[in-house]
Amino acid sequence: MFEKDPLLFASPFFAILIAIEVIINTRQHLHLYLTKDSVASISMGAVTLVIGLGVKIAAFFVFTFLHQFAFLELGNVWWVWVLCMFGDDFSFYWHHRLSHEVRILWAAHVNHHSSEMLNFSTALRQSWTEQLYKYVFWLWMPLVGFDPIMIMTMMSINLIFQFLPHTQLVGKLGPLEWIFNTPSHHRVHHASNHKYLDRNHAGLFIIWDRMFGTFQEEDEKEKPVYGITNNIHTYNLFQIASHEFKDLCTDIKRASDFKTKLKYIFYPPGWSHDGEDRRAKVLRGKV
């Protein structure tokens, strides 16, 4: 199964798109790339592939075990694949959204947002530690009756698609903006502007953001500023991967009681018991 993972076949495609974007960037002097930043992003992705392989194998065995107790017998016909596509994307939405709204999960996910650039290489800046919890959000699918191989395949296809919106070269795409996660929607997601914080968590479909109140359209009057609210200004892979865990530990240590320590772990990023409340919903309210 894993030697046929769509992600492996997509790698040359990723490289070609990065090369094309670099050529356009160079010829038009767009300043979309910074060599050190792109090297850091691609290196983060390479390490994630190695870590992710072992975790993916473990997750597959867990899915297979759970599939024994499925309460529906779903086959391998086309409409089941369509249902699996929507089920996978729904799972991704909640995994992604909670990775922004729960501090301990944000500590794992934040490195994907730590680049102050947005280009195809940024898509490869994946988390090393996010692999350890992400599959929990898909555990319901084998129990419903989706085949584990089908689930894993759809997860990979979804991840391949998510590479595409990481660009500034594509404008708005008309009616597609209502249904799919487009470059315009994802530029909002990567922006640190208060108006754009914690918005557009879509993988494949933007419909979940529209349904659950997390959608924000890209405003032509407010250009996205990429990065995080407190940028880290480093290309060191270990600092990129660990900086928010360090900050979280510092906050936990200075908390005066156990309840406050738990709040630092499970409340949204930006919450403080003795300082300014910089949670995304509070900052958005100040716009």
C-alpha positions in Angstrom: 0.0 0.0 0.0 2.5 2.6 1.1 4.8 2.2 -1.9 1.7 3.3 -3.9 1.0 6.3 -1.7 -0.1 9.2 -4.1 2.1 11.6 -2.1 5.2 9.8 -3.5 4.0 10.2 -7.1 3.2 13.8 -6.5 6.7 14.8 -5.4 8.0 15.6 -8.9 4.8 17.5 -9.5 5.5 19.7 -6.5 9.1 20.3 -7.6 7.9 21.3 -11.1 5.4 23.8 -9.7 8.0 25.3 -7.3 10.4 25.7 -10.3 7.8 27.4 -12.4 6.9 29.8 -9.6 10.5 30.6 -9.0 11.0 31.4 -12.7 8.0 33.7 -12.7 9.1 35.3 -9.5 12.6 35.9 -10.8 11.5 37.3 -14.2 8.9 39.6 -12.7 10.9 40.6 -9.6 8.0 39.7 -7.3 10.0 38.9 -4.2 7.9 35.9 -3.4 10.9 33.7 -2.4 13.7 33.9 0.1 16.2 31.1 -0.4 16.9 30.4 3.3 13.2 30.4 4.0 12.4 27.9 1.2 15.3 25.6 2.2 13.9 25.6 5.7 10.4 24.8 4.5 11.5 22.0 2.2 13.7 20.5 4.9 10.9 20.6 7.4 8.8 18.7 4.9 11.5 16.1 4.2 11.8 15.3 8.0 8.0 15.1 8.2 7.9 12.5 5.5 10.3 10.3 7.4 8.4 10.7 10.7 5.0 10.4 9.0 5.8 7.1 7.4 6.1 5.3 10.8 3.0 7.1 12.2 1.0 6.3 9.1 1.8 2.6 9.4 0.7 2.6 13.0 -2.5 4.5 12.1 -3.3 2.1 9.3 -3.2 -0.8 11.8 -5.4 1.0 14.2 -7.9 1.8 11.4 -7.8 -1.8 10.3 -8.5 -3.0 13.9 -11.4 -0.6 14.2 -12.8 -1.6 10.8 -13.6 -5.0 12.3 -16.3 -3.3 14.4 -17.8 -1.2 11.5 -21.6 -0.9 11.7 -22.1 -0.5 8.0 -20.7 -2.6 5.1 -19.5 -0.1 2.6 -18.0 -1.4 -0.6 -15.5 -0.1 -3.0 -17.9 1.5 -5.5 -17.6 5.1 -6.8 -20.2 6.7 -4.5 -18.5 5.3 -1.4 -15.3 7.1 -2.6 -17.3 10.3 -3.0 -18.6 9.9 0.6 -15.1 9.1 1.8 -13.8 12.3 0.1 -16.4 14.4 2.0 -15.8 12.5 5.3 -12.1 12.9 5.0 -12.4 16.6 4.3 -14.8 17.1 7.2 -12.3 15.3 9.5 -9.5 17.5 8.2 -11.5 20.7 8.8 -12.0 19.9 12.5 -8.4 18.7 12.9 -7.2 21.9 11.3 -9.5 24.2 13.2 -8.8 22.7 16.6 -5.1 22.9 15.8 -5.6 26.7 15.8 -7.9 26.8 18.8 -6.2 24.6 21.3 -2.8 25.8 22.5 -1.1 22.4 22.8 -2.2 21.5 19.3 -1.2 25.0 18.0 2.3 24.4 19.4 2.5 21.4 16.9 0.8 23.2 14.0 2.3 26.7 14.2 5.5 25.9 12.3 3.4 25.7 9.1 2.5 29.3 9.6 5.9 30.6 10.8 7.1 31.6 7.4 6.7 35.2 6.5 6.5 34.2 2.8 3.7 32.4 0.9 4.7 30.3 -2.0 4.6 26.7 -3.1 7.6 25.8 -0.9 5.7 27.1 2.1 3.2 24.2 1.6 6.0 21.8 2.5 6.7 23.4 5.9 4.9 20.6 7.7 4.8 19.8 11.4 6.9 17.0 12.9 4.7 16.6 16.0 1.3 17.0 14.4 1.6 13.5 13.0 1.3 12.2 16.5 -2.4 13.3 17.0 -3.9 14.1 13.6 -5.2 10.6 12.9 -7.5 10.7 16.0 -9.9 12.9 14.0 -10.3 10.1 11.4 -11.0 7.3 13.8 -14.8 7.5 13.2 -14.4 6.6 9.5 -13.3 2.9 9.8 -16.0 2.5 12.5 -18.6 3.7 10.0 -17.4 1.3 7.4 -14.9 3.0 5.2 -12.0 0.8 4.2 -8.7 1.9 5.8 -6.9 1.9 2.4 -9.6 4.1 1.0 -9.2 6.5 4.0 -5.4 6.7 3.7 -5.6 7.2 0.0 -8.1 10.0 0.3 -6.0 11.6 3.0 -3.1 11.7 0.7 -5.1 13.0 -2.3 -6.4 15.8 0.0 -2.9 16.7 1.1 -1.7 16.9 -2.5 -4.6 19.3 -3.3 -3.6 21.4 -0.3 -0.3 22.1 -2.0 -2.0 24.1 -4.8 -3.6 27.0 -2.8 -0.1 28.1 -1.4 0.5 30.7 -4.0 0.1 34.4 -4.6 0.2 34.1 -8.4 -3.5 33.0 -8.8 -6.3 35.5 -8.2 -9.9 34.7 -7.4 -11.5 31.9 -9.4 -15.1 32.9 -9.8 -17.8 30.4 -8.8 -15.1 27.9 -7.6 -14.6 30.2 -4.6 -18.0 29.1 -3.2 -17.1 25.4 -3.1 -13.4 24.9 -3.1 -10.4 26.0 -1.0 -8.7 28.4 -3.5 -5.5 30.4 -3.3 -7.5 33.4 -2.3 -9.1 31.6 0.6 -5.8 30.1 1.7 -3.9 33.5 1.6 -6.4 34.6 4.2 -5.6 31.5 6.3 -1.9 32.2 6.3 -2.3 35.9 7.0 -1.5 37.4 10.4 -3.8 40.4 10.0 -6.2 40.5 12.9 -9.2 40.4 10.5 -7.9 37.1 8.9 -6.8 35.2 12.0 -8.1 31.6 12.4 -10.2 31.7 9.3 -10.6 29.4 6.3 -9.4 26.0 7.7 -10.5 24.2 4.6 -8.7 21.3 3.0 -10.5 20.6 -0.2 -13.9 22.2 0.3 -14.5 25.7 1.7 -18.1 24.7 2.5 -17.2 23.7 6.1 -15.9 27.2 6.9 -19.1 28.6 5.5 -21.2 26.2 7.5 -19.4 26.6 10.8 -18.8 30.3 10.8 -15.0 30.4 10.1 -15.1 31.8 6.6 -13.4 35.1 5.7 -13.1 36.4 2.1 -9.9 38.0 1.0 -10.4 41.7 1.1 -8.9 43.6 -1.9 -8.4 46.6 0.4 -6.4 44.6 3.0 -3.5 42.7 1.6 -2.5 39.6 3.7 0.6 39.9 5.8 2.1 36.5 6.2 3.5 34.8 9.3 2.3 34.7 12.9 1.5 37.5 15.3 4.9 37.1 16.9 7.3 36.1 14.2 10.3 34.0 15.2 12.9 35.2 12.6 14.8 32.0 12.3 15.6 29.3 9.7 16.8 26.8 12.3 14.6 23.7 11.9 14.6 22.8 15.6 13.6 26.3 16.6 10.9 26.3 14.0 9.6 23.0 15.3 9.8 23.7 19.0 9.5 27.4 19.7 5.8 27.4 20.7 6.3 24.3 22.9 9.0 26.3 24.7 6.7 29.3 25.1 3.9 27.0 26.3 6.2 25.5 29.0 7.2 28.9 30.2 3.6 29.9 30.6 2.7 26.7 32.4 5.6 27.2 34.8 4.6 30.7 35.7 0.9 29.8 36.2 0.0 30.0 39.9 -2.3 26.9 40.2 -3.1 23.7 38.4 -6.4 25.0 36.8 -4.5 27.9 35.3 -1.8 25.5 34.0 -4.5 23.4 32.2 -6.0 26.6 30.7 -2.7 27.4 29.1 -2.6 23.9 27.6 -6.2 23.7 26.3 -7.3 27.3 25.9 -6.7 29.1 22.5 -3.3 30.6 21.8 -3.0 34.1 23.1 -4.9 33.5 26.3 -3.2 34.8 29.4 -4.2 34.8 33.1 -2.2 38.0 33.9 -1.6 39.8 30.6 -3.3 41.1 27.5 -5.8 38.7 26.0 -4.5 38.1 22.5 -6.8 35.3 21.4 -7.7 35.5 17.7 -11.4 36.2 18.5 -10.4 39.1 20.7 -7.9 40.6 18.2 -10.5 40.3 15.4 -12.9 42.2 17.6 -10.5 45.1 17.7 -10.4 45.5 13.9 
